[in-house]
Each structure stands twice: as structure tokens, then as C-alpha cells.
Amino acid sequence: MGRWAARPGEWGFAVVGLVPALLGGAYAWAALYAGVLLSLTVVGLPVVAAALTGARALGRPHRWLAGRLLGAQVPDPGPVVREPGAVGAVRAALTDVVAWRALGYLLLRLPLGLLGAAVVLLPLGCLWLLGFPLWLRLLEDGPHPVGPLDLLGPLLGLVVLAAVPPAVRLLAGAERRLARHLLGPARAQQRVRDLEAARHTLLSTGSDRLRRLERDLHDGTQARLVAVAITLSLADDVLADPHPDPARLRALVDRARHQTDDTIAELRVLTRGLRPTGLDGGLAEALPALAAGCAVPVTLRLDLPRRPDEAVEQTLWYCAAELLTNVTRHSTARSAELTVEPVTAGGSRELIRLTVRDDGRGGAAPGAAAEAAAGSGLAGLAERLAAVDGRLRIDSPPGGPTTVTAELPARL
């Protein structure tokens, strides 16, 4: 399917969406007319509040239709918070940003729906243009010599016919943007939801990590320390003998030493996920060591004028470690590039952008929900970034190359 070829759902939305567009537009115009007409009367505000409540309700089927046919997944804005009593209900409806946005959507949806239906009907006009020389000779008597119109009509019909799929595609894109901007929750509501989800993820991840650490210490490290204690107790028994066996004593001491080395190695593994020791000197020291330890040659570009907050610094390290691990395990890449640089967002907000590119086979995508819940993989990485108000972007077409970008604020 070409870039400008319309999908079946986009054609279906242009046809099926006409009736909801007409009904919604008529409702919106009637609500505005009644609101303006009754604005100076006692019942004006209750009528406007009822109209806004209805507009909010009408946004639900439009949101479902856009998601079903256009693939525009618009989050449900959720119920409006109302105060008790009739006055509270009217005040809540009049101050409901979602309802006003839904009313605006219904108004804008009407001309787009009409335009989409007109575009879908254009092929019928193209049939007339394509057969223009034939229709001209069938409808009018007398000889008709071949003229410029005989060539211009079919040519114009072909041009219009070829322009129909791109026009449907463009209108579908406008419908998606309109639904996402006006039918979803308000920006403040979405912000609160994202922060609540990030907080839940952060708490869940921390609790899971503490439980795993407790279980590993209890089942692994503690058992190893008990084994060391038993070995040392056996060595003490040998020493208590009036004629100790040097060979047995040496064997017990060697066993205790090996058990101690294994316990120390296990403790290093367990504590490695708590805080990377390489971060004591900042990312300027930690990232070069991380890149040098990657099996794939990594070109590092680090440009940080000053150190970010500790939580941000630790998140950046984990992102780099996870992405370079993915390059090694899954990409079959021959080289990679790790870039960390500051960027400026709106206003004076300072962001840090971490980018990992590789020349591998591509096809990288967030993993399953179980993987995300475990805090691993690209999905888990996105959850970790969300906890510090960051975001993850993945550009990995089949065949490569793969570019994964993480952006997060330098200061929390």
C-alpha cells in the first residue's frame, strides 16, 4: 500500500461518518442557537449546561467510530466531577473543558464529514468525464468532430480519479488529529493521569525489586553464608583434634574461601541493580565504561555542560545500559552510536536527549505486558522514563536502522 493510498477504514469512515457528522453538527448548532437566544433569561444557563452534557455524551460514539475505523485511540476523558445539588451540577457542566471541546468537535466535524462524503462521490463525476466524448454524441444529434474537449474530459477524469485516494487519506488524517485533540481528556487531566500511572509504576517496580532482593538474599546469599559457617565449624573441629589432619584442614579452608568468593560475587550481582557504582563520577565516567563494555563497537558523543539530578542521571544510565544490551542481543548490528545532549523545550525547560542508533535488522518494538510489568525491555524502559516525566520514541523499520530516543527533564 502506497503512502497516499487510502485504507479501507478511511473509506468507511468517510461514508459511515456522514450521518453522525450531520446529527452532531445539527445538535451543536441547535445548542449554540438556544444558548445565545436564552442567554439573557433565567433558564439560559441550565439549557447551556444540558447542551454541554449532551455534547460530552455524543463524543463517546464519535470516539468509538474514530478508533474503530481510523485507528485513532483516544482515551476516555472519564466522568465529570460534580458537586451535590442542581447548582453544583450546572456549575460543573459549564466549567467542564471536555464538554466544550466536544461541542467544538461536533461543529468542526460537520464540514469535514460533508467534504469527506463529497470526495467519496467524486468517482461518479469521474465516470462522466471519462466517458464525455460518448455522452456528448449520445445526447446531441448531428456530427461531432473530435475536438480538444474530447481529450481534455477523459484526461481531467483520470487526474481527479487519481486524486481521490490521497484526498481521503488527508481528510482521515485531519479527522484523527481532530478526535485526539478534542475528544480526549483535557491536557491537565491527561497530565494528572500520566503522573498517577508513573507513580504507580514507580512504586510497583520498587516494591517488586525489594521483594526480589529479599527473596534472593534469603534463598541464596543467606544459604551460602550458612554453608561458610558450617565449613568453618568443621575446620574448627579439625583444629580441636590433638593430631589434626593437615590435608583435611587445607581442604576445608579452601572450600570456605571458594564459598566466600561465591557469596561476594552473588552480593555484587544483587547490589548492581540498586545504584551503578560507576555513577559516582557522573555520566562522563559511567557512559564511556558502559560503551567500552558493549560487544558491538559504540561511538559515544556526550555533551552535558552540567550534571543533572541524581534520579535523572541514574535513569539515563539505565536507559543507555538497556538499549546497548538490546543492540548486543537482538540487532545483529555491526556498529552503534550513543549520543547524550541537552535540548530546550518550550520556555526555559531543559531536557536531556539520549539517542542510541544501530545499523542492525530493525523491527524493535515494546514487549508484552508481562515484560513491561517486570520493568524490562523497551516497554519497561518507557515505564521507567514516565516515572521521571520522560518519554521514549522508537524508529525501527524492518531491515533497520534502529533509532531509539529517550527525552527527560534535567531537573525534577
C-alpha positions in Angstrom: 0.0 0.0 0.0 1.5 3.3 -1.1 1.9 6.3 1.1 -1.1 8.1 -0.4 -3.4 5.1 -0.8 -6.4 5.3 1.5 -7.0 2.4 3.8 -10.4 0.6 3.9 -11.2 2.0 7.3 -10.6 5.6 6.0 -13.0 5.0 3.1 -15.5 3.5 5.5 -15.2 6.5 7.9 -15.9 8.9 5.0 -19.1 7.0 4.2 -20.4 5.9 7.6 -19.3 9.0 9.4 -21.5 11.3 7.4 -24.7 10.6 9.4 -23.0 11.1 12.8 -21.4 14.3 11.4 -24.8 15.6 10.3 -26.5 14.7 13.5 -23.7 16.0 15.7 -23.4 19.2 13.7 -27.1 19.9 13.9 -27.1 19.3 17.6 -24.2 21.6 18.1 -25.7 24.4 16.1 -29.1 24.0 17.8 -27.3 24.1 21.2 -25.5 27.3 20.3 -28.6 28.9 19.0 -30.6 28.0 22.1 -27.8 29.1 24.3 -27.5 32.5 22.7 -31.2 33.0 22.4 -31.8 32.2 26.1 -28.6 33.6 27.5 -30.4 36.6 29.0 -33.2 34.6 30.6 -33.3 32.6 33.8 -33.2 29.2 32.0 -30.3 30.2 29.8 -27.5 28.7 31.9 -29.3 25.4 32.6 -30.0 25.0 28.9 -26.4 25.6 28.0 -25.3 23.1 30.8 -27.7 20.5 29.5 -26.4 21.1 25.9 -22.8 20.7 27.1 -23.7 17.5 28.9 -25.3 16.1 25.7 -22.2 17.2 23.6 -20.0 15.3 26.1 -22.2 12.2 25.7 -22.2 12.5 21.9 -18.4 12.5 21.9 -18.4 8.8 23.0 -19.8 7.3 19.8 -17.6 9.6 17.7 -14.6 8.5 19.7 -15.5 4.8 19.2 -16.0 5.4 15.4 -12.6 7.1 15.1 -10.9 4.3 16.9 -12.7 1.6 15.1 -12.2 2.8 11.5 -9.3 5.3 11.7 -7.2 3.6 14.4 -7.2 6.8 16.5 -7.1 5.5 20.0 -8.5 8.4 22.1 -8.5 7.9 25.9 -11.8 8.2 27.6 -11.9 11.5 29.5 -13.8 10.0 32.4 -16.8 11.3 34.3 -17.1 14.9 35.2 -16.7 15.7 38.9 -19.9 17.2 40.2 -20.9 19.0 43.4 -24.1 17.9 45.1 -27.2 19.8 44.2 -28.7 21.3 41.0 -26.5 24.4 41.2 -23.4 22.2 41.5 -24.4 20.2 38.5 -24.9 23.3 36.4 -21.6 24.8 37.5 -19.8 21.5 36.8 -21.2 21.3 33.3 -20.4 24.9 32.5 -16.8 24.6 33.6 -16.3 21.2 32.0 -13.4 21.7 29.5 -14.1 18.2 28.0 -17.7 19.2 27.2 -16.7 22.5 25.5 -14.1 20.6 23.4 -16.6 18.0 22.4 -19.0 20.8 21.3 -16.2 22.3 19.2 -15.5 18.8 17.7 -19.1 18.5 16.6 -19.0 21.9 15.0 -15.8 21.1 13.1 -16.8 17.6 12.3 -19.8 18.7 10.2 -17.8 20.4 7.3 -15.2 17.6 7.4 -17.9 15.0 7.1 -19.5 16.8 4.2 -16.2 17.2 2.5 -15.4 13.5 3.0 -18.7 12.4 1.5 -18.1 14.7 -1.4 -14.7 13.3 -2.0 -16.1 9.7 -1.9 -18.7 10.7 -4.6 -16.1 12.2 -6.9 -15.5 8.9 -8.8 -19.1 9.1 -10.1 -18.2 12.5 -11.6 -15.0 11.0 -13.0 -17.1 8.4 -14.9 -18.9 11.2 -16.6 -15.6 12.9 -17.5 -14.0 9.7 -18.7 -17.0 9.0 -21.0 -17.5 12.6 -22.0 -17.0 12.0 -25.8 -19.5 9.2 -25.7 -22.1 11.1 -23.7 -21.8 14.1 -25.9 -22.6 12.1 -29.0 -25.4 10.1 -27.4 -27.2 13.2 -26.0 -26.9 15.5 -29.0 -27.8 14.9 -32.6 -25.6 15.6 -35.5 -22.0 15.1 -36.4 -19.5 15.9 -33.7 -15.9 16.1 -34.9 -13.1 15.3 -32.4 -12.1 18.4 -30.5 -10.0 19.4 -27.6 -12.8 18.6 -25.1 -12.8 15.0 -26.3 -9.2 14.7 -25.0 -9.4 17.1 -22.1 -12.5 15.5 -20.5 -11.1 11.9 -20.0 -7.7 13.4 -19.0 -9.3 15.5 -16.3 -11.3 12.5 -15.2 -8.2 10.4 -14.7 -6.5 13.2 -12.8 -9.5 13.6 -10.4 -9.8 9.9 -10.0 -6.1 9.6 -9.1 -6.5 12.4 -6.6 -9.4 10.8 -4.7 -7.4 8.3 -2.5 -4.9 11.0 -1.4 -7.7 13.3 -0.6 -9.4 10.6 1.5 -6.1 9.9 3.3 -5.6 13.6 4.1 -9.1 14.0 5.4 -8.7 10.9 7.5 -5.5 12.4 9.0 -7.4 15.6 9.8 -10.2 13.5 11.5 -7.6 11.7 13.6 -6.0 14.9 14.8 -9.3 16.4 15.5 -10.5 13.5 17.5 -7.3 13.2 19.5 -7.2 16.9 20.4 -10.9 17.5 21.1 -12.4 14.2 22.2 -9.8 13.1 24.8 -9.2 14.3 28.3 -8.0 17.9 28.8 -4.3 18.4 29.0 -4.4 18.9 32.7 -6.4 15.8 33.2 -4.1 13.7 31.0 -1.1 15.2 32.9 -2.6 14.0 36.2 -3.3 10.6 34.7 0.2 10.2 33.4 1.7 11.2 36.7 -0.6 8.8 38.6 0.4 6.0 36.2 4.0 6.9 36.6 3.8 6.9 40.4 2.0 3.6 40.4 4.7 2.1 38.1 7.5 3.5 40.2 6.0 2.2 43.4 5.2 -1.2 41.9 8.7 -1.5 40.4 10.3 -0.5 43.7 8.2 -3.0 45.7 8.9 -5.8 43.2 12.6 -5.1 43.3 12.7 -5.1 47.1 10.7 -8.4 47.2 13.1 -10.0 44.7 16.1 -8.7 46.6 14.7 -10.0 49.9 14.0 -13.4 48.3 17.4 -13.6 46.7 19.2 -12.7 50.0 17.1 -15.2 51.9 17.3 -18.1 49.4 20.8 -17.5 48.0 23.2 -15.4 50.0 21.9 -16.5 53.4 22.3 -20.2 52.4 25.8 -19.5 51.2 26.8 -17.8 54.4 25.4 -20.7 56.4 27.5 -23.1 54.3 30.6 -20.9 55.0 29.8 -21.1 58.8 29.4 -24.9 58.6 32.7 -25.3 56.8 34.5 -23.1 59.3 32.9 -25.1 62.1 34.2 -28.3 60.6 37.7 -26.7 60.3 37.4 -25.7 64.0 36.6 -29.3 64.9 39.7 -30.4 63.0 41.9 -27.9 64.8 40.4 -29.1 68.2 41.8 -32.6 67.4 45.2 -33.2 69.2 46.6 -34.5 66.0 44.8 -32.5 63.2 44.9 -33.8 59.6 46.7 -31.0 57.6 45.2 -32.2 54.3 41.6 -32.2 55.6 42.2 -28.8 57.2 43.5 -27.3 54.0 40.6 -28.8 52.0 38.1 -27.2 54.5 39.9 -23.8 54.3 39.9 -23.9 50.5 36.2 -24.8 50.5 35.4 -21.9 52.8 37.5 -19.5 50.7 35.6 -20.6 47.5 32.3 -20.3 49.3 33.2 -16.8 50.4 34.2 -15.8 46.9 30.9 -17.1 45.5 29.0 -15.2 48.2 30.8 -11.9 47.4 30.1 -12.4 43.7 26.5 -13.0 44.3 26.2 -9.9 46.5 27.8 -7.9 43.7 25.2 -9.1 41.3 22.3 -8.3 43.8 23.6 -4.8 44.5 24.4 -4.0 40.9 20.8 -3.0 40.2 20.5 -0.7 43.2 22.8 2.0 42.1 25.6 1.7 39.5 28.9 2.4 41.2 30.2 4.0 38.0 27.8 6.9 38.5 29.8 8.2 41.5 31.9 10.2 38.9 28.9 11.1 36.8 27.8 10.2 33.4 31.1 11.5 32.0 32.8 8.5 33.6 30.0 5.9 33.6 28.9 6.1 29.9 32.4 5.6 28.4 32.8 2.5 30.6 29.4 1.2 29.5 30.1 1.8 25.8 33.5 0.1 26.1 31.9 -3.0 27.7 29.4 -3.4 24.8 30.2 -6.3 22.4 29.2 -4.0 19.4 31.6 -1.1 18.7 29.9 2.0 20.1 30.7 5.6 19.2 30.0 7.9 22.2 29.0 11.6 21.9 28.5 13.1 25.3 27.6 16.8 25.7 26.4 17.7 29.1 27.5 21.1 30.4 26.4 20.2 34.0 25.3 17.1 35.9 21.5 16.5 36.0 19.6 15.5 39.1 20.6 12.2 40.7 17.4 10.4 39.7 17.6 11.7 36.1 21.3 10.7 35.9 20.5 7.2 37.1 17.6 6.8 34.7 19.9 7.9 31.8 22.4 5.3 32.8 19.8 2.5 32.9 18.4 3.6 29.5 21.8 3.5 27.9 22.6 0.1 29.5 19.2 -1.4 28.4 19.5 -0.1 24.9 23.1 -1.2 24.4 22.1 -4.6 25.7 19.3 -4.8 23.2 21.8 -3.9 20.4 24.1 -6.7 21.5 21.4 -9.3 21.9 18.8 -8.7 19.2 20.0 -6.3 16.5 22.9 -8.2 14.8 24.4 -4.7 14.3 28.0 -4.1 13.3 28.2 -0.6 14.9 26.2 1.6 17.2 26.2 5.3 18.3 25.2 6.6 21.7 24.5 10.4 22.0 23.6 12.4 25.1 22.9 16.1 24.6 20.8 18.8 26.1 17.8 20.2 24.3 15.5 23.1 25.1 11.7 22.6 25.2 9.1 25.2 25.5 10.0 28.1 27.7 13.1 27.6 29.8 12.6 23.9 30.4 15.8 22.0 29.9 15.6 18.4 28.6 18.3 15.8 28.1 18.0 13.6 25.0 19.7 10.2 24.9 19.8 8.5 21.4 21.0 5.1 20.5 21.3 4.2 16.8 22.5 0.9 15.3 22.7 -0.5 11.8 21.0 -3.8 12.7 18.0 -5.5 11.3 15.4 -3.3 12.9 11.9 -4.4 13.9 12.3 -3.2 17.6 9.1 -2.7 19.4 7.9 -2.6 23.0 7.5 -6.1 24.5 4.5 -7.7 26.0 2.7 -6.5 29.1 4.4 -9.1 31.3 7.8 -7.8 30.2 6.7 -4.2 31.0 5.4 -5.3 34.4 8.8 -6.8 35.2 10.4 -3.5 34.3 12.5 -4.8 31.5 12.6 -4.4 27.7 11.6 -1.3 25.8 8.1 -1.3 27.4 9.7 -1.4 30.9 12.1 1.4 29.8 9.2 3.6 28.7 7.6 3.0 32.2 10.8 3.9 33.9 11.1 7.1 31.8 7.4 8.0 32.6 8.3 7.9 36.3 10.6 11.0 35.8 8.3 12.7 33.3 10.2 11.4 30.3 9.2 9.7 27.0 10.6 7.1 24.7 10.4 7.2 20.8 11.3 4.2 18.7 12.0 4.3 15.0 12.9 0.8 13.8 11.5 -0.2 10.4 12.1 -3.8 9.3 15.6 -4.0 7.8 16.9 -1.2 10.0 18.4 1.0 11.0 17.0 1.4 14.6 16.9 4.7 16.4 15.6 4.9 20.0 15.4 8.3 21.7 14.7 9.0 25.3 13.9 12.5 26.5 13.6 13.5 30.1 13.9 16.7 32.1 17.3 17.6 33.5 15.7 18.8 36.8 12.8 17.3 38.6 
